Amino acid sequence: MEQVRVGFAFCGSFCTYDQVMPALERAKARYGAVTPIISEKSADTDTRFGAAHEFMREMERICDKRVIDSLQKAEPIGPQKLLDVLVIAPCTGSTLARLANGFSDTSVTMAAKAMWRNGRPVVLAVSTNDGLSGSAKNIATLLDKKNVYFVPYRQDDPVKKPTSLVADFTQINAAVDAALEGRQLQPLLLGPAEEPAHG
């Protein structure tokens, strides 16, 4: 296919990085030109899931490009029209709130603002513990916003975390393809994850 310039932005749902890194590899394999972006907080935070600099090094290895990790580095995306589509995966509750309320105070939200300035799509892969509570209104606002598309999502643990939502990161490429055609990948709401067979 014709090369598509993809921005792939990481926010701070560190527990999902082991699922999102393979999605980044799949995006690179499919689209060719992928630019890694990371929020400043994520770039500066080591967790029990790994060291920030190791995640960033892996992003750069996969994409063969330096990570955009500051407002200053993200700002040229708009005026220079550097990307055709932006993926935010994982997209946290904090980022959903910023996007829904028009804030562009991080590298990731600045990249999103740049895309909307140019009338280009932003694809959100949510990962938030309050998707069916505090973040629900922000998801609703963004569902109604032009040039915003969602990777299909589900409740990841309805019993222990009844308000938590997580995207199916394996569907990121399909969601990007749909967004580039101006449509939302369906179904948006997924059933529960497959339970292991008991025998």
Secondary structure by P-SEA (a helix, b strand, c coil): ccccbbbbbbcccccaaaaaaaaaaaaaacccbbbbbbcccccccccccccaaaaaaaaaaaacccccccccccccccccccccbbbcccccaaaaaaaaacccccaaaaaaaaaaaabbbbbbbcccccccccaaaaaaaaaaccccccccccccccccccccccccccaaaaaaaaaaacccccccccccccccccc
